[in-house]
């Protein structure tokens, strides 16, 4: 029968993991920059063998934590 719900078997993931080019496109950055952040361990990622993968939900949370808001009229430091 047709199941319209996303496949969440395993870890409750509703979205597929992203590869490095997919992550770069997702955050609007270059592949080189994403690779540098992986090397510096500043972006959440998984190593699957020699492949690097990114969970879009974790990337969303990471982006939210690193969000910079308006400066409320104060001059830049």
mmJSON file of the N, C-alpha and C atoms, coordinates in Angstrom:
{"data_MODEL":{"atom_site":{
"group_PDB":["ATOM","ATOM","ATOM","ATOM","ATOM","ATOM","ATOM","ATOM","ATOM","ATOM","ATOM","ATOM","ATOM","ATOM","ATOM","ATOM","ATOM","ATOM","ATOM","ATOM","ATOM","ATOM","ATOM","ATOM","ATOM","ATOM","ATOM","ATOM","ATOM","ATOM","ATOM","ATOM","ATOM","ATOM","ATOM","ATOM","ATOM","ATOM","ATOM","ATOM","ATOM","ATOM","ATOM","ATOM","ATOM","ATOM","ATOM","ATOM","ATOM","ATOM","ATOM","ATOM","ATOM","ATOM","ATOM","ATOM","ATOM","ATOM","ATOM","ATOM","ATOM","ATOM","ATOM","ATOM","ATOM","ATOM","ATOM","ATOM","ATOM","ATOM","ATOM","ATOM","ATOM","ATOM","ATOM","ATOM","ATOM","ATOM","ATOM","ATOM","ATOM","ATOM","ATOM","ATOM","ATOM","ATOM","ATOM","ATOM","ATOM","ATOM","ATOM","ATOM","ATOM","ATOM","ATOM","ATOM","ATOM","ATOM","ATOM","ATOM","ATOM","ATOM","ATOM","ATOM","ATOM","ATOM","ATOM","ATOM","ATOM","ATOM","ATOM","ATOM","ATOM","ATOM","ATOM","ATOM","ATOM","ATOM","ATOM","ATOM","ATOM","ATOM","ATOM","ATOM","ATOM","ATOM","ATOM","ATOM","ATOM","ATOM","ATOM","ATOM","ATOM","ATOM","ATOM","ATOM","ATOM","ATOM","ATOM","ATOM","ATOM","ATOM","ATOM","ATOM","ATOM","ATOM","ATOM","ATOM","ATOM","ATOM","ATOM","ATOM","ATOM","ATOM","ATOM","ATOM","ATOM","ATOM","ATOM","ATOM","ATOM","ATOM","ATOM","ATOM","ATOM","ATOM","ATOM","ATOM","ATOM","ATOM","ATOM","ATOM","ATOM","ATOM","ATOM","ATOM","ATOM","ATOM","ATOM","ATOM","ATOM","ATOM","ATOM","ATOM","ATOM","ATOM","ATOM","ATOM","ATOM","ATOM","ATOM","ATOM","ATOM","ATOM","ATOM","ATOM","ATOM","ATOM","ATOM","ATOM","ATOM","ATOM","ATOM","ATOM","ATOM","ATOM","ATOM","ATOM","ATOM","ATOM","ATOM","ATOM","ATOM","ATOM","ATOM","ATOM","ATOM","ATOM","ATOM","ATOM","ATOM","ATOM","ATOM","ATOM","ATOM","ATOM","ATOM","ATOM","ATOM","ATOM","ATOM"],
"id":[1,2,3,4,5,6,7,8,9,10,11,12,13,14,15,16,17,18,19,20,21,22,23,24,25,26,27,28,29,30,31,32,33,34,35,36,37,38,39,40,41,42,43,44,45,46,47,48,49,50,51,52,53,54,55,56,57,58,59,60,61,62,63,64,65,66,67,68,69,70,71,72,73,74,75,76,77,78,79,80,81,82,83,84,85,86,87,88,89,90,91,92,93,94,95,96,97,98,99,100,101,102,103,104,105,106,107,108,109,110,111,112,113,114,115,116,117,118,119,120,121,122,123,124,125,126,127,128,129,130,131,132,133,134,135,136,137,138,139,140,141,142,143,144,145,146,147,148,149,150,151,152,153,154,155,156,157,158,159,160,161,162,163,164,165,166,167,168,169,170,171,172,173,174,175,176,177,178,179,180,181,182,183,184,185,186,187,188,189,190,191,192,193,194,195,196,197,198,199,200,201,202,203,204,205,206,207,208,209,210,211,212,213,214,215,216,217,218,219,220,221,222,223,224,225,226,227,228,229,230,231],
"type_symbol":["N","C","C","N","C","C","N","C","C","N","C","C","N","C","C","N","C","C","N","C","C","N","C","C","N","C","C","N","C","C","N","C","C","N","C","C","N","C","C","N","C","C","N","C","C","N","C","C","N","C","C","N","C","C","N","C","C","N","C","C","N","C","C","N","C","C","N","C","C","N","C","C","N","C","C","N","C","C","N","C","C","N","C","C","N","C","C","N","C","C","N","C","C","N","C","C","N","C","C","N","C","C","N","C","C","N","C","C","N","C","C","N","C","C","N","C","C","N","C","C","N","C","C","N","C","C","N","C","C","N","C","C","N","C","C","N","C","C","N","C","C","N","C","C","N","C","C","N","C","C","N","C","C","N","C","C","N","C","C","N","C","C","N","C","C","N","C","C","N","C","C","N","C","C","N","C","C","N","C","C","N","C","C","N","C","C","N","C","C","N","C","C","N","C","C","N","C","C","N","C","C","N","C","C","N","C","C","N","C","C","N","C","C","N","C","C","N","C","C","N","C","C","N","C","C","N","C","C","N","C","C"],
"label_atom_id":["N","CA","C","N","CA","C","N","CA","C","N","CA","C","N","CA","C","N","CA","C","N","CA","C","N","CA","C","N","CA","C","N","CA","C","N","CA","C","N","CA","C","N","CA","C","N","CA","C","N","CA","C","N","CA","C","N","CA","C","N","CA","C","N","CA","C","N","CA","C","N","CA","C","N","CA","C","N","CA","C","N","CA","C","N","CA","C","N","CA","C","N","CA","C","N","CA","C","N","CA","C","N","CA","C","N","CA","C","N","CA","C","N","CA","C","N","CA","C","N","CA","C","N","CA","C","N","CA","C","N","CA","C","N","CA","C","N","CA","C","N","CA","C","N","CA","C","N","CA","C","N","CA","C","N","CA","C","N","CA","C","N","CA","C","N","CA","C","N","CA","C","N","CA","C","N","CA","C","N","CA","C","N","CA","C","N","CA","C","N","CA","C","N","CA","C","N","CA","C","N","CA","C","N","CA","C","N","CA","C","N","CA","C","N","CA","C","N","CA","C","N","CA","C","N","CA","C","N","CA","C","N","CA","C","N","CA","C","N","CA","C","N","CA","C","N","CA","C","N","CA","C","N","CA","C","N","CA","C","N","CA","C","N","CA","C","N","CA","C"],
"label_alt_id":[null,null,null,null,null,null,null,null,null,null,null,null,null,null,null,null,null,null,null,null,null,null,null,null,null,null,null,null,null,null,null,null,null,null,null,null,null,null,null,null,null,null,null,null,null,null,null,null,null,null,null,null,null,null,null,null,null,null,null,null,null,null,null,null,null,null,null,null,null,null,null,null,null,null,null,null,null,null,null,null,null,null,null,null,null,null,null,null,null,null,null,null,null,null,null,null,null,null,null,null,null,null,null,null,null,null,null,null,null,null,null,null,null,null,null,null,null,null,null,null,null,null,null,null,null,null,null,null,null,null,null,null,null,null,null,null,null,null,null,null,null,null,null,null,null,null,null,null,null,null,null,null,null,null,null,null,null,null,null,null,null,null,null,null,null,null,null,null,null,null,null,null,null,null,null,null,null,null,null,null,null,null,null,null,null,null,null,null,null,null,null,null,null,null,null,null,null,null,null,null,null,null,null,null,null,null,null,null,null,null,null,null,null,null,null,null,null,null,null,null,null,null,null,null,null,null,null,null,null,null,null],
"label_comp_id":["UNK","UNK","UNK","UNK","UNK","UNK","UNK","UNK","UNK","UNK","UNK","UNK","UNK","UNK","UNK","UNK","UNK","UNK","UNK","UNK","UNK","UNK","UNK","UNK","UNK","UNK","UNK","UNK","UNK","UNK","UNK","UNK","UNK","UNK","UNK","UNK","UNK","UNK","UNK","UNK","UNK","UNK","UNK","UNK","UNK","UNK","UNK","UNK","UNK","UNK","UNK","UNK","UNK","UNK","UNK","UNK","UNK","UNK","UNK","UNK","UNK","UNK","UNK","UNK","UNK","UNK","UNK","UNK","UNK","UNK","UNK","UNK","UNK","UNK","UNK","UNK","UNK","UNK","UNK","UNK","UNK","UNK","UNK","UNK","UNK","UNK","UNK","UNK","UNK","UNK","UNK","UNK","UNK","UNK","UNK","UNK","UNK","UNK","UNK","UNK","UNK","UNK","UNK","UNK","UNK","UNK","UNK","UNK","UNK","UNK","UNK","UNK","UNK","UNK","UNK","UNK","UNK","UNK","UNK","UNK","UNK","UNK","UNK","UNK","UNK","UNK","UNK","UNK","UNK","UNK","UNK","UNK","UNK","UNK","UNK","UNK","UNK","UNK","UNK","UNK","UNK","UNK","UNK","UNK","UNK","UNK","UNK","UNK","UNK","UNK","UNK","UNK","UNK","UNK","UNK","UNK","UNK","UNK","UNK","UNK","UNK","UNK","UNK","UNK","UNK","UNK","UNK","UNK","UNK","UNK","UNK","UNK","UNK","UNK","UNK","UNK","UNK","UNK","UNK","UNK","UNK","UNK","UNK","UNK","UNK","UNK","UNK","UNK","UNK","UNK","UNK","UNK","UNK","UNK","UNK","UNK","UNK","UNK","UNK","UNK","UNK","UNK","UNK","UNK","UNK","UNK","UNK","UNK","UNK","UNK","UNK","UNK","UNK","UNK","UNK","UNK","UNK","UNK","UNK","UNK","UNK","UNK","UNK","UNK","UNK","UNK","UNK","UNK","UNK","UNK","UNK"],
"label_asym_id":["A","A","A","A","A","A","A","A","A","A","A","A","A","A","A","A","A","A","A","A","A","A","A","A","A","A","A","A","A","A","A","A","A","A","A","A","A","A","A","A","A","A","A","A","A","A","A","A","A","A","A","A","A","A","A","A","A","A","A","A","A","A","A","A","A","A","A","A","A","A","A","A","A","A","A","A","A","A","A","A","A","A","A","A","A","A","A","A","A","A","A","A","A","A","A","A","A","A","A","A","A","A","A","A","A","A","A","A","A","A","A","A","A","A","A","A","A","A","A","A","A","A","A","A","A","A","A","A","A","A","A","A","A","A","A","A","A","A","A","A","A","A","A","A","A","A","A","A","A","A","A","A","A","A","A","A","A","A","A","A","A","A","A","A","A","A","A","A","A","A","A","A","A","A","A","A","A","A","A","A","A","A","A","A","A","A","A","A","A","A","A","A","A","A","A","A","A","A","A","A","A","A","A","A","A","A","A","A","A","A","A","A","A","A","A","A","A","A","A","A","A","A","A","A","A","A","A","A","A","A","A"],
"label_entity_id":["1","1","1","1","1","1","1","1","1","1","1","1","1","1","1","1","1","1","1","1","1","1","1","1","1","1","1","1","1","1","1","1","1","1","1","1","1","1","1","1","1","1","1","1","1","1","1","1","1","1","1","1","1","1","1","1","1","1","1","1","1","1","1","1","1","1","1","1","1","1","1","1","1","1","1","1","1","1","1","1","1","1","1","1","1","1","1","1","1","1","1","1","1","1","1","1","1","1","1","1","1","1","1","1","1","1","1","1","1","1","1","1","1","1","1","1","1","1","1","1","1","1","1","1","1","1","1","1","1","1","1","1","1","1","1","1","1","1","1","1","1","1","1","1","1","1","1","1","1","1","1","1","1","1","1","1","1","1","1","1","1","1","1","1","1","1","1","1","1","1","1","1","1","1","1","1","1","1","1","1","1","1","1","1","1","1","1","1","1","1","1","1","1","1","1","1","1","1","1","1","1","1","1","1","1","1","1","1","1","1","1","1","1","1","1","1","1","1","1","1","1","1","1","1","1","1","1","1","1","1","1"],
"label_seq_id":[1,1,1,2,2,2,3,3,3,4,4,4,5,5,5,6,6,6,7,7,7,8,8,8,9,9,9,10,10,10,11,11,11,12,12,12,13,13,13,14,14,14,15,15,15,16,16,16,17,17,17,18,18,18,19,19,19,20,20,20,21,21,21,22,22,22,23,23,23,24,24,24,25,25,25,26,26,26,27,27,27,28,28,28,29,29,29,30,30,30,31,31,31,32,32,32,33,33,33,34,34,34,35,35,35,36,36,36,37,37,37,38,38,38,39,39,39,40,40,40,41,41,41,42,42,42,43,43,43,44,44,44,45,45,45,46,46,46,47,47,47,48,48,48,49,49,49,50,50,50,51,51,51,52,52,52,53,53,53,54,54,54,55,55,55,56,56,56,57,57,57,58,58,58,59,59,59,60,60,60,61,61,61,62,62,62,63,63,63,64,64,64,65,65,65,66,66,66,67,67,67,68,68,68,69,69,69,70,70,70,71,71,71,72,72,72,73,73,73,74,74,74,75,75,75,76,76,76,77,77,77],
"pdbx_PDB_ins_code":[null,null,null,null,null,null,null,null,null,null,null,null,null,null,null,null,null,null,null,null,null,null,null,null,null,null,null,null,null,null,null,null,null,null,null,null,null,null,null,null,null,null,null,null,null,null,null,null,null,null,null,null,null,null,null,null,null,null,null,null,null,null,null,null,null,null,null,null,null,null,null,null,null,null,null,null,null,null,null,null,null,null,null,null,null,null,null,null,null,null,null,null,null,null,null,null,null,null,null,null,null,null,null,null,null,null,null,null,null,null,null,null,null,null,null,null,null,null,null,null,null,null,null,null,null,null,null,null,null,null,null,null,null,null,null,null,null,null,null,null,null,null,null,null,null,null,null,null,null,null,null,null,null,null,null,null,null,null,null,null,null,null,null,null,null,null,null,null,null,null,null,null,null,null,null,null,null,null,null,null,null,null,null,null,null,null,null,null,null,null,null,null,null,null,null,null,null,null,null,null,null,null,null,null,null,null,null,null,null,null,null,null,null,null,null,null,null,null,null,null,null,null,null,null,null,null,null,null,null,null,null],
"Cartn_x":[0.84,0.0,0.876,0.376,1.157,1.284,2.502,2.76,3.313,2.572,2.987,3.924,4.201,5.086,6.529,7.466,8.871,9.418,10.404,11.04,11.909,11.502,12.25,12.778,12.943,13.482,14.943,15.358,16.755,16.871,17.217,17.476,16.425,15.292,14.246,14.545,15.448,15.809,14.724,14.255,13.276,13.951,15.192,15.903,17.203,17.619,18.862,20.065,21.163,22.413,22.94,23.659,24.248,25.713,26.201,27.634,28.241,29.539,30.211,29.682,29.557,28.982,27.535,26.772,25.39,25.326,26.225,26.276,26.685,27.674,28.127,26.979,26.233,25.082,24.025,23.787,22.762,23.045,24.313,24.646,25.122,25.174,25.568,27.05,27.865,29.305,30.0,31.328,32.088,32.435,32.687,33.112,34.419,35.323,36.603,36.406,35.494,35.237,34.649,33.727,33.142,34.229,35.1,36.197,37.114,37.359,38.201,37.527,36.205,35.493,35.486,35.419,35.501,36.878,37.927,39.292,39.506,38.889,39.006,37.995,37.114,36.046,35.142,34.788,33.903,32.484,32.235,30.9,30.537,29.299,28.936,28.924,29.576,29.656,29.875,29.701,29.931,30.952,31.793,32.698,32.129,31.853,31.359,32.415,33.304,34.469,35.327,35.617,36.365,35.452,34.14,33.175,32.788,32.537,32.055,30.598,29.744,28.316,27.825,26.756,26.195,24.705,24.23,22.804,22.188,21.239,20.655,20.037,19.469,18.88,19.966,21.099,22.215,22.82,22.857,23.368,22.433,21.126,20.167,20.411,20.605,20.868,22.185,23.205,24.521,24.416,23.676,23.478,22.755,21.761,21.015,21.923,22.797,23.717,24.732,25.062,26.065,25.448,24.165,23.458,23.875,24.06,24.353,23.151,22.622,21.442,21.8,20.796,21.035,21.774,22.454,23.285,22.524,21.212,20.375,20.867,21.394,21.809,23.183,23.829,25.16,26.207,27.294,28.35,29.072,29.648,30.394,31.638,31.996,33.159,34.446],
"Cartn_y":[-1.185,0.0,1.236,2.338,3.569,4.266,4.415,5.102,6.482,7.527,8.877,9.489,8.769,9.277,9.023,9.943,9.716,8.516,7.87,6.711,7.179,6.833,7.269,6.083,4.959,3.772,4.019,3.581,3.764,4.845,6.028,7.116,8.211,7.955,8.954,10.042,9.778,10.769,10.842,12.03,12.214,12.669,13.18,13.67,12.895,12.741,12.036,12.867,12.177,12.854,13.531,14.62,15.367,15.001,15.01,14.885,16.291,16.394,17.696,18.724,18.404,19.406,19.773,18.783,19.062,19.98,19.767,20.633,22.043,22.148,23.464,24.232,23.562,24.205,24.573,23.686,23.89,25.139,25.361,26.524,27.719,27.575,28.689,29.006,27.976,28.147,27.329,27.384,26.591,25.229,24.272,22.94,23.064,23.898,24.08,24.568,25.504,26.038,24.959,24.156,23.074,22.071,21.727,20.797,21.367,22.667,23.294,23.228,23.481,23.399,21.975,20.98,19.58,19.33,19.769,19.557,20.239,21.407,22.151,21.677,20.753,20.225,21.318,22.264,23.351,23.194,22.164,21.9,20.454,20.189,18.808,17.92,16.77,15.849,14.429,13.486,12.072,11.565,10.65,9.947,8.549,8.186,6.87,6.263,5.465,5.012,6.228,6.464,7.674,8.781,8.541,9.543,10.45,11.712,12.675,12.97,12.897,13.152,14.128,14.851,15.891,15.656,15.753,15.63,17.023,17.207,18.535,19.137,18.288,18.8,19.354,18.671,19.164,20.426,20.501,21.712,22.887,22.64,23.704,24.217,23.297,23.693,24.458,23.991,24.638,26.053,26.2,27.533,28.452,27.928,28.735,29.187,28.284,28.645,29.69,29.723,30.666,31.883,32.049,33.173,34.478,35.486,36.822,37.713,38.344,39.167,40.629,41.457,42.893,43.456,44.558,45.112,46.081,46.202,47.062,48.512,48.975,50.368,50.669,49.655,49.873,49.784,50.556,50.476,49.128,48.724,47.472,47.583,46.489,46.497,46.434],
"Cartn_z":[0.0,0.0,0.0,-0.544,-0.636,0.702,1.148,2.409,2.089,2.423,2.085,3.121,4.186,5.225,4.836,5.204,4.881,5.635,5.048,5.666,6.821,8.037,9.219,9.998,9.329,9.978,10.316,11.475,11.867,12.912,12.489,13.432,13.361,12.757,12.684,11.664,10.741,9.727,8.667,8.372,7.322,6.036,6.124,4.943,4.77,3.535,3.241,3.656,3.925,4.229,2.973,3.172,2.065,1.904,0.672,0.453,0.492,0.292,0.419,-0.58,-1.872,-2.788,-2.429,-1.966,-1.565,-0.362,0.598,1.773,1.374,0.486,0.034,-0.617,-1.464,-2.113,-1.076,-0.129,0.899,1.742,2.086,2.922,2.107,0.786,-0.062,0.034,0.049,0.189,-0.887,-0.891,-1.855,-1.264,-2.133,-1.693,-0.911,-1.388,-0.709,0.735,0.926,2.262,3.179,2.661,3.461,3.847,2.901,3.216,4.296,4.245,5.264,6.629,6.68,7.95,8.496,7.615,8.051,8.654,7.973,8.461,9.807,9.986,11.245,12.284,11.885,12.75,13.308,12.447,12.87,12.332,11.537,11.0,11.356,11.78,12.137,10.898,10.997,9.876,10.371,9.471,9.735,8.733,9.172,8.275,8.088,6.853,6.506,5.589,6.186,5.436,5.136,3.875,3.526,3.007,3.071,2.64,3.804,3.505,4.495,4.166,5.19,4.998,6.056,5.714,6.571,6.739,7.978,8.27,8.118,7.196,6.991,8.258,9.125,10.368,11.285,11.358,12.175,11.567,10.245,9.585,9.874,9.862,10.206,11.622,12.578,13.966,14.068,13.362,13.358,12.788,11.697,11.116,12.097,12.78,13.753,14.901,15.385,16.471,16.043,14.74,14.25,13.571,13.742,13.133,13.803,12.991,13.495,13.168,14.191,14.005,13.767,13.712,13.544,14.744,14.549,15.62,16.514,16.353,17.203,17.217,16.1,15.994,16.569,17.145,17.714,16.613,16.733,15.724,15.807,14.696,14.66,15.533,16.184,17.063,16.296],
"occupancy":[1.0,1.0,1.0,1.0,1.0,1.0,1.0,1.0,1.0,1.0,1.0,1.0,1.0,1.0,1.0,1.0,1.0,1.0,1.0,1.0,1.0,1.0,1.0,1.0,1.0,1.0,1.0,1.0,1.0,1.0,1.0,1.0,1.0,1.0,1.0,1.0,1.0,1.0,1.0,1.0,1.0,1.0,1.0,1.0,1.0,1.0,1.0,1.0,1.0,1.0,1.0,1.0,1.0,1.0,1.0,1.0,1.0,1.0,1.0,1.0,1.0,1.0,1.0,1.0,1.0,1.0,1.0,1.0,1.0,1.0,1.0,1.0,1.0,1.0,1.0,1.0,1.0,1.0,1.0,1.0,1.0,1.0,1.0,1.0,1.0,1.0,1.0,1.0,1.0,1.0,1.0,1.0,1.0,1.0,1.0,1.0,1.0,1.0,1.0,1.0,1.0,1.0,1.0,1.0,1.0,1.0,1.0,1.0,1.0,1.0,1.0,1.0,1.0,1.0,1.0,1.0,1.0,1.0,1.0,1.0,1.0,1.0,1.0,1.0,1.0,1.0,1.0,1.0,1.0,1.0,1.0,1.0,1.0,1.0,1.0,1.0,1.0,1.0,1.0,1.0,1.0,1.0,1.0,1.0,1.0,1.0,1.0,1.0,1.0,1.0,1.0,1.0,1.0,1.0,1.0,1.0,1.0,1.0,1.0,1.0,1.0,1.0,1.0,1.0,1.0,1.0,1.0,1.0,1.0,1.0,1.0,1.0,1.0,1.0,1.0,1.0,1.0,1.0,1.0,1.0,1.0,1.0,1.0,1.0,1.0,1.0,1.0,1.0,1.0,1.0,1.0,1.0,1.0,1.0,1.0,1.0,1.0,1.0,1.0,1.0,1.0,1.0,1.0,1.0,1.0,1.0,1.0,1.0,1.0,1.0,1.0,1.0,1.0,1.0,1.0,1.0,1.0,1.0,1.0,1.0,1.0,1.0,1.0,1.0,1.0,1.0,1.0,1.0,1.0,1.0,1.0],
"B_iso_or_equiv":[0.0,0.0,0.0,0.0,0.0,0.0,0.0,0.0,0.0,0.0,0.0,0.0,0.0,0.0,0.0,0.0,0.0,0.0,0.0,0.0,0.0,0.0,0.0,0.0,0.0,0.0,0.0,0.0,0.0,0.0,0.0,0.0,0.0,0.0,0.0,0.0,0.0,0.0,0.0,0.0,0.0,0.0,0.0,0.0,0.0,0.0,0.0,0.0,0.0,0.0,0.0,0.0,0.0,0.0,0.0,0.0,0.0,0.0,0.0,0.0,0.0,0.0,0.0,0.0,0.0,0.0,0.0,0.0,0.0,0.0,0.0,0.0,0.0,0.0,0.0,0.0,0.0,0.0,0.0,0.0,0.0,0.0,0.0,0.0,0.0,0.0,0.0,0.0,0.0,0.0,0.0,0.0,0.0,0.0,0.0,0.0,0.0,0.0,0.0,0.0,0.0,0.0,0.0,0.0,0.0,0.0,0.0,0.0,0.0,0.0,0.0,0.0,0.0,0.0,0.0,0.0,0.0,0.0,0.0,0.0,0.0,0.0,0.0,0.0,0.0,0.0,0.0,0.0,0.0,0.0,0.0,0.0,0.0,0.0,0.0,0.0,0.0,0.0,0.0,0.0,0.0,0.0,0.0,0.0,0.0,0.0,0.0,0.0,0.0,0.0,0.0,0.0,0.0,0.0,0.0,0.0,0.0,0.0,0.0,0.0,0.0,0.0,0.0,0.0,0.0,0.0,0.0,0.0,0.0,0.0,0.0,0.0,0.0,0.0,0.0,0.0,0.0,0.0,0.0,0.0,0.0,0.0,0.0,0.0,0.0,0.0,0.0,0.0,0.0,0.0,0.0,0.0,0.0,0.0,0.0,0.0,0.0,0.0,0.0,0.0,0.0,0.0,0.0,0.0,0.0,0.0,0.0,0.0,0.0,0.0,0.0,0.0,0.0,0.0,0.0,0.0,0.0,0.0,0.0,0.0,0.0,0.0,0.0,0.0,0.0,0.0,0.0,0.0,0.0,0.0,0.0],
"pdbx_formal_charge":[null,null,null,null,null,null,null,null,null,null,null,null,null,null,null,null,null,null,null,null,null,null,null,null,null,null,null,null,null,null,null,null,null,null,null,null,null,null,null,null,null,null,null,null,null,null,null,null,null,null,null,null,null,null,null,null,null,null,null,null,null,null,null,null,null,null,null,null,null,null,null,null,null,null,null,null,null,null,null,null,null,null,null,null,null,null,null,null,null,null,null,null,null,null,null,null,null,null,null,null,null,null,null,null,null,null,null,null,null,null,null,null,null,null,null,null,null,null,null,null,null,null,null,null,null,null,null,null,null,null,null,null,null,null,null,null,null,null,null,null,null,null,null,null,null,null,null,null,null,null,null,null,null,null,null,null,null,null,null,null,null,null,null,null,null,null,null,null,null,null,null,null,null,null,null,null,null,null,null,null,null,null,null,null,null,null,null,null,null,null,null,null,null,null,null,null,null,null,null,null,null,null,null,null,null,null,null,null,null,null,null,null,null,null,null,null,null,null,null,null,null,null,null,null,null,null,null,null,null,null,null],
"auth_seq_id":[1,1,1,2,2,2,3,3,3,4,4,4,5,5,5,6,6,6,7,7,7,8,8,8,9,9,9,10,10,10,11,11,11,12,12,12,13,13,13,14,14,14,15,15,15,16,16,16,17,17,17,18,18,18,19,19,19,20,20,20,21,21,21,22,22,22,23,23,23,24,24,24,25,25,25,26,26,26,27,27,27,28,28,28,29,29,29,30,30,30,31,31,31,32,32,32,33,33,33,34,34,34,35,35,35,36,36,36,37,37,37,38,38,38,39,39,39,40,40,40,41,41,41,42,42,42,43,43,43,44,44,44,45,45,45,46,46,46,47,47,47,48,48,48,49,49,49,50,50,50,51,51,51,52,52,52,53,53,53,54,54,54,55,55,55,56,56,56,57,57,57,58,58,58,59,59,59,60,60,60,61,61,61,62,62,62,63,63,63,64,64,64,65,65,65,66,66,66,67,67,67,68,68,68,69,69,69,70,70,70,71,71,71,72,72,72,73,73,73,74,74,74,75,75,75,76,76,76,77,77,77],
"auth_comp_id":["UNK","UNK","UNK","UNK","UNK","UNK","UNK","UNK","UNK","UNK","UNK","UNK","UNK","UNK","UNK","UNK","UNK","UNK","UNK","UNK","UNK","UNK","UNK","UNK","UNK","UNK","UNK","UNK","UNK","UNK","UNK","UNK","UNK","UNK","UNK","UNK","UNK","UNK","UNK","UNK","UNK","UNK","UNK","UNK","UNK","UNK","UNK","UNK","UNK","UNK","UNK","UNK","UNK","UNK","UNK","UNK","UNK","UNK","UNK","UNK","UNK","UNK","UNK","UNK","UNK","UNK","UNK","UNK","UNK","UNK","UNK","UNK","UNK","UNK","UNK","UNK","UNK","UNK","UNK","UNK","UNK","UNK","UNK","UNK","UNK","UNK","UNK","UNK","UNK","UNK","UNK","UNK","UNK","UNK","UNK","UNK","UNK","UNK","UNK","UNK","UNK","UNK","UNK","UNK","UNK","UNK","UNK","UNK","UNK","UNK","UNK","UNK","UNK","UNK","UNK","UNK","UNK","UNK","UNK","UNK","UNK","UNK","UNK","UNK","UNK","UNK","UNK","UNK","UNK","UNK","UNK","UNK","UNK","UNK","UNK","UNK","UNK","UNK","UNK","UNK","UNK","UNK","UNK","UNK","UNK","UNK","UNK","UNK","UNK","UNK","UNK","UNK","UNK","UNK","UNK","UNK","UNK","UNK","UNK","UNK","UNK","UNK","UNK","UNK","UNK","UNK","UNK","UNK","UNK","UNK","UNK","UNK","UNK","UNK","UNK","UNK","UNK","UNK","UNK","UNK","UNK","UNK","UNK","UNK","UNK","UNK","UNK","UNK","UNK","UNK","UNK","UNK","UNK","UNK","UNK","UNK","UNK","UNK","UNK","UNK","UNK","UNK","UNK","UNK","UNK","UNK","UNK","UNK","UNK","UNK","UNK","UNK","UNK","UNK","UNK","UNK","UNK","UNK","UNK","UNK","UNK","UNK","UNK","UNK","UNK","UNK","UNK","UNK","UNK","UNK","UNK"],
"auth_asym_id":["A","A","A","A","A","A","A","A","A","A","A","A","A","A","A","A","A","A","A","A","A","A","A","A","A","A","A","A","A","A","A","A","A","A","A","A","A","A","A","A","A","A","A","A","A","A","A","A","A","A","A","A","A","A","A","A","A","A","A","A","A","A","A","A","A","A","A","A","A","A","A","A","A","A","A","A","A","A","A","A","A","A","A","A","A","A","A","A","A","A","A","A","A","A","A","A","A","A","A","A","A","A","A","A","A","A","A","A","A","A","A","A","A","A","A","A","A","A","A","A","A","A","A","A","A","A","A","A","A","A","A","A","A","A","A","A","A","A","A","A","A","A","A","A","A","A","A","A","A","A","A","A","A","A","A","A","A","A","A","A","A","A","A","A","A","A","A","A","A","A","A","A","A","A","A","A","A","A","A","A","A","A","A","A","A","A","A","A","A","A","A","A","A","A","A","A","A","A","A","A","A","A","A","A","A","A","A","A","A","A","A","A","A","A","A","A","A","A","A","A","A","A","A","A","A","A","A","A","A","A","A"],
"auth_atom_id":["N","CA","C","N","CA","C","N","CA","C","N","CA","C","N","CA","C","N","CA","C","N","CA","C","N","CA","C","N","CA","C","N","CA","C","N","CA","C","N","CA","C","N","CA","C","N","CA","C","N","CA","C","N","CA","C","N","CA","C","N","CA","C","N","CA","C","N","CA","C","N","CA","C","N","CA","C","N","CA","C","N","CA","C","N","CA","C","N","CA","C","N","CA","C","N","CA","C","N","CA","C","N","CA","C","N","CA","C","N","CA","C","N","CA","C","N","CA","C","N","CA","C","N","CA","C","N","CA","C","N","CA","C","N","CA","C","N","CA","C","N","CA","C","N","CA","C","N","CA","C","N","CA","C","N","CA","C","N","CA","C","N","CA","C","N","CA","C","N","CA","C","N","CA","C","N","CA","C","N","CA","C","N","CA","C","N","CA","C","N","CA","C","N","CA","C","N","CA","C","N","CA","C","N","CA","C","N","CA","C","N","CA","C","N","CA","C","N","CA","C","N","CA","C","N","CA","C","N","CA","C","N","CA","C","N","CA","C","N","CA","C","N","CA","C","N","CA","C","N","CA","C","N","CA","C","N","CA","C","N","CA","C","N","CA","C","N","CA","C"],
"pdbx_PDB_model_num":[1,1,1,1,1,1,1,1,1,1,1,1,1,1,1,1,1,1,1,1,1,1,1,1,1,1,1,1,1,1,1,1,1,1,1,1,1,1,1,1,1,1,1,1,1,1,1,1,1,1,1,1,1,1,1,1,1,1,1,1,1,1,1,1,1,1,1,1,1,1,1,1,1,1,1,1,1,1,1,1,1,1,1,1,1,1,1,1,1,1,1,1,1,1,1,1,1,1,1,1,1,1,1,1,1,1,1,1,1,1,1,1,1,1,1,1,1,1,1,1,1,1,1,1,1,1,1,1,1,1,1,1,1,1,1,1,1,1,1,1,1,1,1,1,1,1,1,1,1,1,1,1,1,1,1,1,1,1,1,1,1,1,1,1,1,1,1,1,1,1,1,1,1,1,1,1,1,1,1,1,1,1,1,1,1,1,1,1,1,1,1,1,1,1,1,1,1,1,1,1,1,1,1,1,1,1,1,1,1,1,1,1,1,1,1,1,1,1,1,1,1,1,1,1,1,1,1,1,1,1,1]
}}}
